[in-house]
């Protein structure tokens, strides 16, 4: 369940809550003033109780007409006043010199946060896919979540300005924190802004409030409000997070960076992208690269040209590589072995391995992105070398 509706974690929450309740009760009064008399009159003057000769035609009642004009108009002006004043408070940005500005990126299906450089020039970059903890009916934690690097950390009582956007090839998201009473659209190719000042130390749910596809309902993050001294100590360091409660295994890295949203890890099914468990390439993918070349991976040897093999040779190579390079190697594979090696495992990072997801391949795909038969995978430049090594080790062991 999304938390925060009964929590006021920001200094503007009182104004927004007041506007909500004024709106709610005036709406109830206006609704009742129309519906209740309508029901009463329908009952009192029902056909079985009123004779036709008793029906009279009233054309005018000055007092009633003045009342039903002035009273609702006054109520609506009250709604306007409270709505406008609360919106002005919530939407008037503080001066940037008195605030911390954080860059926010929403993408399928995760949030990322980038802070300004600290005194040593270090830039904290956090975010990623977040799994909420599971609780039993008594509130006891059954399974820990994966907050850690996927959270936004801010100091208490400080103005925070969020500059938000989404990648051009992505969709619209909405950064929503019930405890802050704020929600802001995050639009590809545009920068939208929102601000808050959290007045209470604690942790609060963040979610996407704009339907954005397959894993929309899992697009969570976490807002962690820290004491100022604790935040400053972390911000002026090069530590990943103020709280080190996140796993650093290869499986955790795949989860953090959203890889599992597109790639199956533990079985052979194909999601948005190919499975990472048992096979590297299909015959169709190998043929696509042979016919069209590949220049997106940033390997030391540079671009792989198109047309190094054709016809039957290309078919033989594709079948051999897709089959895990088992059995007799076709003579046509000589066109490939000069770069990929006789065993197809690459040559010290100059060409990718054809049989496994090794460190060199993962590094180049994650840093440069990749375009293939299933579409384009974006680059993930913020993945660290330690995470790449951990992912490669995990994929090898999962086989």
NUMAR-30161 format. One line per 2 residues: number of its first residue (from 1); their letters; for each residue x, y, z of N, C-alpha, C. Coordinates in steps of 0.02 Angstrom, whole numbers. Example, Ala and Ser with C-alpha at 12.3 -4.5 7.8 and 13.67 -1.06 7.14 Angstrom:
BEGIN
1	AS	660,-284,390,615,-225,390,660,-165,390 | 642,-112,354,684,-53,357,645,2,394 $
//
This chain:
BEGIN
1	XX	42,-59,0,0,0,0,44,62,0 | 24,112,-38,61,175,-41,51,212,25 $
3	XX	106,234,55,103,268,120,109,343,111 | 88,379,163,100,451,164,39,495,164 $
5	XX	-21,466,150,-81,508,146,-98,538,214 | -81,504,268,-96,529,334,-36,561,368 $
7	XX	16,575,329,77,604,355,89,672,323 | 107,721,362,124,787,336,198,798,344 $
9	XX	235,790,290,308,793,294,337,857,265 | 295,904,244,320,965,214,285,1025,243 $
11	XX	316,1083,240,288,1143,272,226,1169,236 | 214,1149,174,155,1172,137,96,1124,145 $
13	XX	107,1068,179,53,1018,184,-8,1046,219 | 2,1088,271,-55,1115,308,-99,1158,263 $
15	XX	-69,1199,220,-108,1241,174,-147,1198,125 | -114,1147,97,-147,1104,48,-202,1063,80 $
17	XX	-190,1036,140,-242,999,176,-301,1043,192 | -288,1105,213,-343,1151,228,-385,1165,166 $
19	XX	-352,1176,109,-388,1188,46,-430,1127,28 | -402,1067,40,-440,1006,24,-503,1000,66 $
21	XX	-497,1010,131,-555,1001,175,-607,1055,165 | -586,1117,152,-634,1169,136,-672,1151,73 $
23	XX	-635,1128,22,-666,1107,-41,-715,1049,-29 | -693,1001,12,-734,942,24,-801,960,57 $
25	XX	-799,1000,111,-861,1015,148,-906,1063,109 | -879,1111,74,-921,1154,33,-954,1114,-23 $
27	XX	-916,1067,-52,-945,1024,-104,-1002,982,-76 | -994,958,-14,-1048,920,18,-1110,963,27 $
29	XX	-1099,1025,51,-1156,1071,61,-1191,1086,-5 | -1153,1102,-57,-1182,1117,-122,-1219,1056,-150 $
31	XX	-1190,997,-142,-1223,936,-165,-1289,925,-128 | -1286,932,-62,-1346,920,-21,-1400,971,-35 $
33	XX	-1379,1035,-48,-1429,1087,-60,-1467,1076,-125 | -1441,1036,-169,-1476,1021,-232,-1513,954,-227 $
35	XX	-1479,903,-203,-1506,835,-205,-1560,825,-152 | -1550,849,-91,-1599,837,-38,-1666,870,-53 $
37	XX	-1668,935,-72,-1733,964,-91,-1765,928,-151 | -1723,906,-198,-1750,870,-256,-1785,806,-234 $
39	XX	-1753,768,-190,-1783,706,-166,-1847,720,-125 | -1844,772,-83,-1903,789,-42,-1962,809,-85 $
41	XX	-1950,853,-134,-2004,877,-177,-2031,821,-221 | -1987,776,-243,-2010,719,-283,-2056,674,-242 $
43	XX	-2040,667,-177,-2083,626,-133,-2148,662,-116 | -2143,726,-97,-2202,763,-75,-2253,772,-131 $
45	XX	-2230,785,-191,-2276,800,-246,-2280,743,-297 | -2273,683,-273,-2278,625,-316,-2349,621,-345 $
47	XX	-2358,588,-402,-2421,588,-440,-2479,561,-399 | -2467,513,-355,-2522,483,-316,-2549,529,-262 $
49	XX	-2514,584,-247,-2535,628,-192,-2561,696,-216 | -2551,713,-279,-2569,779,-304,-2618,773,-362 $
51	XX	-2674,808,-358,-2723,809,-412,-2704,862,-463 | -2723,852,-524,-2706,899,-577,-2733,969,-563 $
53	XX	-2794,973,-534,-2823,1039,-522,-2789,1076,-465 | -2746,1041,-426,-2710,1075,-372,-2642,1103,-394 $
55	XX	-2621,1087,-456,-2556,1110,-480,-2560,1183,-500 | -2512,1223,-473,-2509,1294,-490,-2442,1309,-524 $
57	XX	-2439,1361,-562,-2378,1381,-599,-2349,1444,-568 | -2291,1436,-535,-2256,1493,-506,-2204,1519,-556 $
59	XX	-2205,1582,-570,-2160,1611,-620,-2103,1651,-589 | -2107,1670,-525,-2057,1715,-499,-2057,1714,-422 $
61	XX	-1994,1714,-393,-1986,1722,-321,-1919,1756,-310 | -1922,1821,-300,-1861,1862,-297,-1814,1840,-242 $
63	XX	-1839,1829,-182,-1796,1811,-125,-1760,1745,-138 | -1797,1696,-164,-1766,1631,-179,-1713,1636,-233 $
65	XX	-1726,1675,-284,-1678,1682,-339,-1615,1717,-316 | -1622,1768,-274,-1562,1802,-246,-1522,1754,-203 $
67	XX	-1558,1715,-162,-1523,1668,-117,-1485,1615,-155 | -1517,1585,-206,-1481,1531,-241,-1428,1557,-290 $
69	XX	-1423,1622,-297,-1368,1651,-336,-1310,1672,-290 | -1327,1708,-236,-1275,1736,-193,-1240,1682,-152 $
71	XX	-1278,1635,-123,-1247,1585,-79,-1198,1539,-116 | -1218,1508,-173,-1168,1466,-208,-1110,1507,-235 $
73	XX	-1122,1568,-258,-1067,1609,-284,-1017,1624,-228 | -1042,1639,-169,-998,1652,-112,-957,1590,-94 $
75	XX	-990,1533,-94,-954,1471,-80,-899,1457,-131 | -914,1469,-194,-865,1457,-247,-806,1506,-242 $
77	XX	-819,1567,-220,-765,1615,-210,-720,1594,-152 | -751,1564,-101,-711,1537,-45,-667,1481,-70 $
79	XX	-694,1436,-112,-654,1383,-142,-596,1412,-182 | -610,1462,-222,-558,1493,-262,-503,1522,-218 $
81	XX	-522,1556,-164,-472,1588,-121,-425,1536,-91 | -453,1483,-61,-410,1433,-29,-370,1394,-81 $
83	XX	-400,1380,-139,-363,1345,-191,-306,1386,-218 | -319,1451,-230,-266,1494,-258,-210,1506,-209 $
85	XX	-226,1520,-146,-173,1534,-97,-129,1473,-84 | -160,1413,-80,-120,1353,-69,-78,1337,-130 $
87	XX	-105,1348,-190,-66,1336,-251,-8,1385,-256 | -20,1448,-238,34,1498,-241,91,1479,-193 $
89	XX	72,1455,-134,124,1434,-86,163,1374,-113 | 128,1326,-142,160,1265,-165,200,1276,-229 $
91	XX	181,1325,-270,213,1333,-336,262,1391,-339 | 270,1429,-287,318,1484,-287,387,1456,-269 $
93	XX	430,1452,-318,496,1422,-307,540,1466,-262 | 576,1435,-215,624,1473,-176,684,1493,-219 $
95	XX	721,1542,-196,781,1563,-231,831,1504,-233 | 860,1492,-292,905,1435,-300,966,1440,-254 $
97	XX	985,1501,-235,1043,1510,-192,1030,1486,-121 | 966,1479,-103,948,1456,-36,924,1384,-36 $
99	XX	934,1349,-92,906,1282,-99,959,1234,-127 | 944,1170,-120,984,1117,-153,946,1096,-215 $
101	XX	978,1100,-272,946,1080,-335,968,1010,-355 | 920,965,-363,934,896,-381,904,882,-450 $
103	XX	943,851,-493,918,831,-559,883,763,-553 | 822,758,-577,783,696,-573,768,671,-643 $
105	XX	779,607,-655,762,576,-718,715,518,-705 | 658,519,-739,612,462,-736,614,424,-802 $
107	XX	625,360,-799,627,319,-859,597,251,-843 | 579,214,-895,549,148,-884,600,100,-852 $
109	XX	591,79,-789,540,99,-742,576,113,-676 | 607,170,-672,648,187,-614,658,263,-611 $
111	XX	679,286,-552,696,356,-541,770,362,-528 | 801,416,-553,872,428,-541,881,500,-517 $
113	XX	930,510,-473,942,575,-442,1016,594,-448 | 1028,655,-470,1097,679,-475,1104,744,-436 $
115	XX	1151,746,-390,1161,804,-346,1213,851,-375 | 1216,913,-351,1271,957,-371,1337,931,-343 $
117	XX	1392,953,-372,1458,931,-349,1471,957,-279 | 1505,916,-238,1523,939,-171,1590,977,-175 $
119	XX	1617,994,-118,1678,1035,-115,1737,1002,-149 | 1738,935,-152,1792,898,-185,1778,884,-259 $
121	XX	1721,909,-283,1703,898,-353,1668,832,-366 | 1653,794,-313,1620,730,-321,1545,740,-330 $
123	XX	1516,704,-377,1445,709,-391,1410,644,-371 | 1364,649,-325,1325,590,-305,1271,576,-356 $
125	XX	1270,514,-382,1219,493,-429,1185,431,-401 | 1122,438,-384,1085,385,-353,1025,366,-395 $
127	XX	989,315,-372,927,296,-406,931,227,-436 | 875,206,-463,870,140,-493,805,107,-473 $
129	XX	795,46,-495,733,10,-479,730,-3,-404 | 672,6,-374,664,-1,-302,609,-52,-287 $
131	XX	624,-99,-243,575,-148,-221,555,-132,-149 | 489,-124,-139,465,-108,-72,471,-170,-27 $
133	XX	481,-159,38,483,-216,84,413,-248,91 | 413,-313,105,350,-349,116,337,-355,191 $
135	XX	275,-342,212,256,-347,282,200,-398,290 | 197,-428,349,140,-472,364,83,-430,391 $
137	XX	28,-464,412,-31,-427,433,-19,-387,497 | 35,-402,533,51,-366,595,103,-311,584 $
139	XX	122,-301,522,171,-249,506,243,-271,511 | 256,-334,526,325,-358,531,353,-369,461 $
141	XX	417,-349,452,449,-355,387,465,-429,372 | 437,-454,317,450,-522,296,510,-524,250 $
143	XX	514,-476,205,569,-472,157,590,-400,149 | 654,-387,159,679,-318,155,675,-291,83 $
145	XX	662,-227,77,663,-196,12,734,-182,-11 | 741,-147,-66,807,-134,-94,817,-59,-101 $
147	XX	807,-22,-46,812,51,-49,882,73,-70 | 927,77,-21,996,93,-36,1007,148,-86 $
149	XX	1036,131,-142,1055,180,-193,995,207,-233 | 936,179,-223,879,201,-263,839,256,-229 $
151	XX	862,282,-173,825,332,-135,852,403,-148 | 809,452,-134,829,523,-134,840,544,-62 $
153	XX	901,566,-46,919,587,22,922,663,25 | 887,693,74,886,766,81,891,784,155 $
155	XX	915,844,171,917,866,241,850,894,263 | 834,886,326,772,912,353,773,989,354 $
157	XX	715,1020,345,709,1092,350,747,1131,297 | 757,1103,239,796,1135,186,755,1137,121 $
159	XX	759,1193,85,725,1197,21,759,1152,-30 | 720,1111,-63,746,1065,-115,710,1081,-180 $
161	XX	747,1097,-232,719,1108,-298,734,1047,-342 | 682,1020,-372,690,963,-417,682,986,-489 $
163	XX	732,973,-530,729,986,-602,722,918,-636 | 663,906,-665,645,838,-686,636,832,-762 $
165	XX	657,775,-788,648,762,-859,648,686,-870 | 635,666,-932,637,596,-953,674,592,-1019 $
167	XX	705,535,-1035,740,528,-1100,692,538,-1158 | 719,561,-1214,678,577,-1272,639,517,-1298 $
169	XX	667,458,-1292,633,398,-1319,591,363,-1266 | 576,397,-1210,538,367,-1156,466,393,-1159 $
171	XX	430,388,-1103,360,409,-1099,352,457,-1040 | 291,483,-1031,277,529,-976,271,490,-910 $
173	XX	304,516,-858,297,490,-791,272,547,-746 | 261,532,-682,241,585,-634,271,568,-566 $
175	XX	312,613,-539,345,603,-474,295,624,-420 | 274,575,-380,219,586,-333,239,563,-264 $
177	XX	233,608,-214,247,592,-145,187,614,-103 | 144,568,-82,85,587,-43,102,626,20 $
179	XX	156,607,54,174,641,117,194,713,106 | 215,731,45,234,800,28,177,838,-5 $
181	XX	124,802,-23,67,831,-59,88,861,-126 | 137,830,-159,158,856,-224,159,800,-276 $
183	XX	144,821,-338,147,776,-395,165,819,-455 | 213,797,-493,236,836,-551,250,790,-610 $
185	XX	224,809,-669,237,770,-729,311,773,-748 | 337,717,-772,405,712,-796,400,694,-870 $
187	XX	420,741,-914,404,736,-985,468,728,-1026 | 470,680,-1074,529,672,-1117,546,737,-1153 $
189	XX	610,757,-1150,633,815,-1187,616,882,-1156 | 582,883,-1099,566,946,-1065,591,943,-993 $
191	XX	601,1002,-963,620,1006,-893,562,1038,-854 | 534,1000,-808,483,1026,-763,513,1033,-694 $
193	XX	485,1079,-654,515,1093,-588,463,1086,-533 | 487,1065,-475,446,1062,-415,493,1074,-356 $
195	XX	465,1093,-299,507,1105,-240,470,1080,-178 | 508,1069,-125,479,1052,-61,528,1068,-6 $
197	XX	502,1071,55,543,1080,114,517,1031,166 | 553,977,176,530,924,222,544,945,294 $
199	XX	491,948,334,499,972,402,505,918,454 | 509,855,432,511,799,480,558,745,454 $
201	XX	604,723,498,649,668,480,608,604,472 | 624,566,420,588,504,408,596,479,338 $
203	XX	560,426,320,562,396,254,492,395,225 | 486,413,160,421,422,130,420,391,60 $
205	XX	363,363,41,355,331,-24,354,381,-81 | 386,362,-136,383,398,-200,358,349,-252 $
207	XX	312,370,-294,290,325,-347,276,364,-410 | 266,329,-465,246,360,-528,170,361,-530 $
209	XX	142,421,-542,69,429,-543,42,438,-613 | 82,423,-663,60,426,-733,73,359,-765 $
211	XX	21,325,-791,31,258,-818,84,259,-873 | 135,217,-865,193,220,-909,213,152,-937 $
213	XX	169,103,-933,186,39,-964,190,-19,-916 | 225,-71,-937,224,-136,-904,235,-134,-829 $
215	XX	288,-101,-806,306,-100,-735,288,-35,-700 | 236,-1,-725,215,63,-695,202,55,-620 $
217	XX	166,2,-601,147,-7,-531,206,-25,-487 | 264,-40,-516,324,-54,-477,375,2,-479 $
219	XX	356,59,-508,403,114,-516,405,156,-453 | 434,126,-401,438,159,-336,507,190,-326 $
221	XX	509,235,-278,572,260,-252,559,275,-178 | 608,306,-146,601,322,-75,632,390,-62 $
223	XX	597,431,-24,625,495,-1,647,486,71 | 711,499,84,738,491,152,761,560,176 $
225	XX	728,584,229,744,649,258,789,638,318 | 849,667,314,901,656,364,912,718,407 $
227	XX	938,710,468,962,768,506,1016,804,465 | 1020,869,471,1065,908,429,1138,886,436 $
229	XX	1160,872,497,1230,852,507,1245,786,472 | 1198,740,474,1208,675,442,1209,682,366 $
231	XX	1165,725,340,1164,737,268,1229,770,245 | 1252,822,281,1313,857,261,1374,811,263 $
233	XX	1378,768,312,1434,721,317,1435,675,256 | 1376,652,235,1374,609,175,1387,648,112 $
235	XX	1355,706,105,1362,745,43,1435,764,30 | 1472,780,81,1541,801,73,1590,742,69 $
237	XX	1564,681,66,1605,622,58,1595,594,-12 | 1627,537,-26,1616,503,-90,1581,437,-79 $
239	XX	1548,429,-21,1511,368,-7,1449,364,-51 | 1430,303,-70,1371,295,-113,1309,323,-81 $
241	XX	1296,305,-19,1236,328,15,1251,341,89 | 1207,379,123,1215,388,195,1198,323,233 $
243	XX	1158,281,202,1138,218,232,1161,161,187 | 1204,118,210,1233,66,168,1192,3,164 $
245	XX	1125,9,175,1084,-51,178,1059,-72,110 | 1106,-86,65,1086,-112,0,1136,-166,-21 $
247	XX	1110,-216,-55,1152,-271,-78,1195,-250,-136 | 1254,-279,-142,1301,-260,-195,1317,-319,-241 $
249	XX	1276,-371,-238,1288,-429,-281,1268,-413,-353 | 1287,-459,-399,1268,-449,-469,1193,-450,-478 $
251	XX	1158,-493,-442,1086,-497,-447,1054,-432,-423 | 1081,-403,-369,1055,-340,-343,1068,-283,-392 $
253	XX	1126,-284,-426,1141,-232,-476,1093,-236,-535 | 1077,-298,-556,1028,-307,-610,960,-278,-591 $
255	XX	941,-288,-528,878,-262,-503,881,-186,-499 | 935,-160,-471,942,-88,-460,937,-49,-525 $
257	XX	968,-72,-578,970,-35,-641,913,-53,-688 | 865,-91,-662,805,-105,-701,813,-157,-756 $
259	XX	868,-195,-755,880,-244,-808,826,-298,-809 | 801,-316,-749,752,-370,-745,684,-351,-773 $
261	XX	673,-287,-784,610,-266,-815,607,-287,-888 | 665,-294,-920,668,-310,-991,698,-378,-1006 $
263	XX	741,-403,-962,776,-466,-974,760,-518,-921 | 741,-578,-943,733,-634,-897,802,-658,-876 $
265	XX	809,-675,-812,874,-696,-785,875,-770,-768 | 819,-796,-743,819,-864,-717,783,-914,-761 $
267	XX	755,-893,-817,723,-940,-862,735,-918,-934 | 705,-953,-982,720,-942,-1052,669,-896,-1088 $
269	XX	622,-868,-1051,571,-827,-1085,601,-761,-1107 | 573,-734,-1161,594,-670,-1187,545,-616,-1165 $
271	XX	568,-565,-1131,526,-509,-1111,533,-456,-1164 | 551,-395,-1144,564,-342,-1194,630,-357,-1231 $
273	XX	679,-382,-1194,744,-400,-1222,756,-475,-1212 | 809,-502,-1241,821,-574,-1237,840,-596,-1166 $
275	XX	831,-660,-1153,851,-688,-1088,926,-683,-1080 | 948,-674,-1018,1020,-670,-1004,1046,-735,-974 $
277	XX	1004,-788,-974,1025,-848,-939,1062,-898,-983 | 1029,-924,-1034,1057,-982,-1068,1086,-968,-1137 $
279	XX	1065,-916,-1171,1091,-906,-1238,1109,-832,-1249 | 1160,-822,-1288,1183,-754,-1302,1147,-724,-1362 $
281	XX	1144,-762,-1416,1118,-736,-1478,1075,-787,-1514 | 1022,-764,-1546,983,-808,-1588,1013,-806,-1659 $
283	XX	992,-853,-1701,1016,-855,-1770,997,-791,-1806 | 936,-765,-1793,914,-704,-1826,956,-644,-1805 $
285	XX	976,-641,-1742,1017,-586,-1718,1087,-587,-1750 | 1115,-647,-1754,1181,-653,-1785,1178,-632,-1859 $
287	XX	1127,-654,-1894,1120,-635,-1964,1111,-559,-1972 | 1074,-530,-1926,1064,-457,-1928,1131,-420,-1923 $
289	XX	1174,-442,-1877,1239,-409,-1869,1284,-422,-1930 | 1283,-483,-1957,1323,-499,-2016,1302,-455,-2075 $
291	XX	1237,-449,-2084,1211,-412,-2142,1217,-336,-2134 | 1211,-311,-2073,1207,-238,-2062,1267,-209,-2026 $
293	XX	1312,-252,-2001,1369,-226,-1964,1349,-204,-1894 | 1397,-180,-1856,1385,-157,-1788,1437,-104,-1770 $
295	XX	1414,-44,-1753,1461,8,-1735,1439,45,-1672 | 1398,13,-1631,1370,46,-1573,1405,28,-1507 $
297	XX	1450,-20,-1508,1475,-46,-1445,1540,-16,-1421 | 1573,24,-1461,1633,59,-1438,1692,15,-1425 $
299	XX	1699,-40,-1460,1758,-83,-1451,1820,-52,-1482 | 1879,-75,-1458,1942,-45,-1479,1954,-51,-1554 $
301	XX	1931,-107,-1585,1942,-117,-1656,1897,-73,-1699 | 1846,-42,-1668,1802,2,-1705,1743,-36,-1735 $
303	XX	1716,-9,-1788,1655,-35,-1818,1666,-103,-1851 | 1617,-147,-1842,1616,-209,-1880,1579,-195,-1945 $
305	XX	1612,-204,-2002,1579,-188,-2066,1526,-239,-2083 | 1479,-219,-2125,1427,-264,-2148,1453,-307,-2205 $
307	XX	1422,-366,-2214,1436,-407,-2273,1500,-447,-2272 | 1527,-463,-2212,1588,-504,-2210,1574,-576,-2231 $
309	XX	1511,-594,-2229,1490,-660,-2254,1420,-652,-2284 | 1402,-697,-2329,1337,-692,-2361,1313,-762,-2381 $
311	XX	1250,-766,-2399,1223,-829,-2425,1229,-886,-2375 | 1253,-943,-2401,1259,-1004,-2360,1309,-994,-2304 $
313	XX	1363,-958,-2318,1414,-946,-2266,1383,-910,-2207 | 1345,-858,-2219,1313,-820,-2165,1265,-864,-2126 $
315	XX	1228,-907,-2161,1181,-953,-2128,1219,-1002,-2082 | 1276,-1028,-2107,1316,-1076,-2068,1344,-1043,-2005 $
317	XX	1370,-982,-2014,1398,-946,-1956,1344,-932,-1904 | 1286,-908,-1927,1232,-891,-1882,1208,-953,-1842 $
319	XX	1202,-1009,-1876,1180,-1070,-1843,1232,-1094,-1793 | 1296,-1089,-1810,1351,-1111,-1767,1355,-1068,-1704 $
321	XX	1352,-1001,-1713,1357,-956,-1656,1296,-963,-1611 | 1235,-964,-1640,1174,-969,-1601,1170,-1036,-1564 $
323	XX	1203,-1086,-1589,1203,-1152,-1557,1255,-1158,-1502 | 1286,-1104,-1483,1336,-1106,-1430,1405,-1126,-1453 $
325	XX	1418,-1124,-1520,1482,-1140,-1549,1504,-1212,-1531 | 1456,-1257,-1534,1470,-1327,-1520,1472,-1367,-1585 $
327	XX	1508,-1422,-1586,1513,-1463,-1645,1568,-1438,-1691 | 1566,-1460,-1754,1617,-1442,-1802,1611,-1368,-1822 $
329	XX	1667,-1334,-1820,1667,-1263,-1839,1668,-1258,-1915 | 1620,-1220,-1945,1620,-1213,-2018,1680,-1173,-2042 $
331	XX	1705,-1188,-2101,1762,-1152,-2128,1748,-1078,-2135 | 1684,-1060,-2146,1666,-990,-2155,1676,-948,-2092 $
333	XX	1685,-982,-2034,1695,-945,-1972,1762,-909,-1971 | 1806,-926,-2018,1871,-892,-2022,1862,-817,-2031 $
335	XX	1807,-796,-2062,1794,-724,-2071,1780,-690,-2004 | 1763,-729,-1954,1745,-702,-1888,1803,-709,-1838 $
337	XX	1841,-764,-1844,1890,-780,-1793,1948,-730,-1789 | 1961,-694,-1842,2016,-646,-1840,2004,-591,-1788 $
339	XX	1940,-576,-1774,1923,-526,-1723,1897,-558,-1659 | 1854,-609,-1667,1822,-638,-1609,1861,-696,-1579 $
341	XX	1914,-717,-1612,1954,-773,-1587,1928,-840,-1611 | 1972,-889,-1611,1953,-956,-1634,1897,-986,-1592 $
343	XX	1897,-969,-1527,1846,-996,-1482,1785,-950,-1477 | 1787,-893,-1512,1730,-847,-1512,1722,-806,-1449 $
345	XX	1771,-807,-1405,1764,-773,-1341,1796,-703,-1341 | 1808,-676,-1400,1836,-609,-1403,1911,-609,-1391 $
347	XX	1942,-552,-1402,2014,-547,-1393,2031,-485,-1352 | 2032,-494,-1286,2051,-441,-1240,2012,-377,-1251 $
349	XX	1948,-384,-1263,1905,-325,-1269,1904,-292,-1336 | 1940,-319,-1386,1940,-286,-1452,1878,-305,-1492 $
351	XX	1847,-361,-1476,1785,-383,-1509,1745,-422,-1457 | 1678,-419,-1458,1639,-450,-1405,1640,-526,-1409 $
353	XX	1630,-556,-1351,1623,-628,-1347,1557,-648,-1381 | 1559,-703,-1419,1499,-728,-1452,1464,-782,-1412 $
355	XX	1494,-801,-1356,1467,-859,-1319,1444,-841,-1248 | 1462,-784,-1222,1444,-768,-1153,1440,-693,-1143 $
357	XX	1408,-675,-1087,1406,-604,-1067,1467,-591,-1022 | 1523,-579,-1053,1583,-567,-1013,1587,-493,-994 $
359	XX	1638,-476,-954,1644,-408,-928,1652,-358,-984 | 1691,-374,-1035,1702,-327,-1090,1637,-311,-1127 $
361	XX	1599,-363,-1142,1536,-353,-1177,1488,-312,-1136 | 1479,-331,-1073,1433,-294,-1029,1452,-221,-1024 $
363	XX	1517,-208,-1014,1541,-139,-1007,1523,-99,-1069 | 1537,-126,-1129,1525,-88,-1190,1451,-78,-1205 $
365	XX	1410,-129,-1191,1338,-122,-1202,1309,-72,-1153 | 1327,-76,-1089,1300,-32,-1039,1323,40,-1049 $
367	XX	1385,50,-1070,1410,118,-1078,1389,150,-1144 | 1375,110,-1195,1360,138,-1261,1289,124,-1285 $
369	XX	1253,78,-1252,1188,59,-1277,1196,11,-1336 | 1139,-12,-1362,1143,-60,-1417,1077,-58,-1457 $
371	XX	1083,-63,-1522,1025,-65,-1565,1026,-131,-1604 | 970,-167,-1601,967,-232,-1634,898,-247,-1659 $
373	XX	884,-312,-1668,821,-331,-1699,761,-317,-1654 | 771,-312,-1589,715,-301,-1543,705,-227,-1528 $
375	XX	747,-184,-1553,743,-113,-1538,807,-88,-1506 | 803,-29,-1476,862,3,-1449,864,-2,-1373 $
377	XX	921,-25,-1347,934,-23,-1275,974,39,-1260 | 951,82,-1214,987,144,-1199,1052,130,-1162 $
379	XX	1097,178,-1161,1159,172,-1123,1145,181,-1049 | 1186,149,-1007,1182,155,-935,1251,178,-909 $
381	XX	1270,241,-922,1338,263,-906,1353,266,-832 | 1302,264,-789,1312,271,-718,1327,204,-683 $
383	XX	1327,148,-721,1343,83,-691,1418,80,-677 | 1436,63,-616,1507,63,-596,1542,1,-620 $
385	XX	1609,3,-621,1649,-54,-640,1638,-113,-593 | 1630,-98,-528,1617,-151,-479,1551,-187,-495 $
387	XX	1501,-148,-514,1436,-178,-530,1439,-219,-593 | 1476,-194,-643,1484,-232,-706,1517,-300,-692 $
389	XX	1569,-300,-653,1603,-363,-636,1557,-410,-598 | 1519,-382,-552,1473,-423,-512,1417,-452,-557 $
391	XX	1392,-412,-604,1340,-437,-650,1368,-494,-693 | 1429,-484,-721,1459,-536,-763,1469,-601,-724 $
393	XX	1493,-595,-663,1503,-654,-622,1437,-689,-606 | 1385,-649,-593,1319,-678,-578,1291,-715,-638 $
395	XX	1297,-685,-697,1269,-718,-758,1307,-782,-773 | 1372,-782,-763,1411,-843,-775,1390,-898,-726 $
397	XX	1381,-879,-663,1364,-930,-613,1292,-954,-622 | 1248,-912,-650,1178,-932,-659,1170,-984,-715 $
399	X	1223,-992,-755,1221,-1043,-808,1244,-1110,-782 $
//
